[in-house]
Amino acid sequence: MDFSQELYDMIMRHDQTLLRMNSSENALMEIKMSLQGIAMGNVNFTEKLAEMKESLAQISKDNIEQHKELSGRINGLEAAPGKKWEKFVWLLVAAGVGSIITYVVTNVLK
């Protein structure tokens, strides 16, 4: 084998090495682009997650307020018959006291 053939073979090996390196570089660039896309997706996901947390906090706050309001209304509805009964008992007591006073005034003071 002569020197020119060896030089040619060496140049061909270097060319093949350069082609493989270019191919690897292209693959690395594709991976880099994919990772950047994933990173941007994660940023968008994080933003959406923060928005969802804020919305959930507001919904929870509204739910607590509605629960308090409804509890107050239910307590008022449950207490209404009790208040009527108390008024009725007060009316009976007042009638009884009035009857006793009337009896005393008409019979005892005569």
C-alpha positions, 0 to 999 in steps of 0.5 A, a space after each residue: 500500500 502506498 502513501 496516497 492510499 493510506 492518506 485516502 483511507 485516513 481522510 475517508 475515516 475522518 469524513 465518516 467520523 465527521 458525519 457521525 459527529 454531525 449526526 450526533 450533534 443533530 440528535 443533541 439539538 433535537 433533544 435540546 429542542 424537545 427539552 425546551 418544549 417540555 420546559 415551556 410546557 411545565 411553565 404553562 402547567 405551573 401557571 395553570 396549576 396556580 390559577 386552579 389553586 386560586 380558583 379552588 381557594 375562592 370556591 372554598 371561601 364561597 362555599 364556607 360563606 354559603 354554608 354559614 348563611 344556610 346554617 343560619 337560615 336552617 337554625 331560624 327555621 328550626 327555632 320558629 316553632 319554638 318561638 311560637 310555643 314560647 309565645 303561647 305559653 306566655 299567653 297562657 301564663 298571662 291569662 292565668 295571672 289575669 284570671 287570678 287578679 280578676 278573681 281577687 278583685 271581684 271576690 276578695 275586695 268586695 
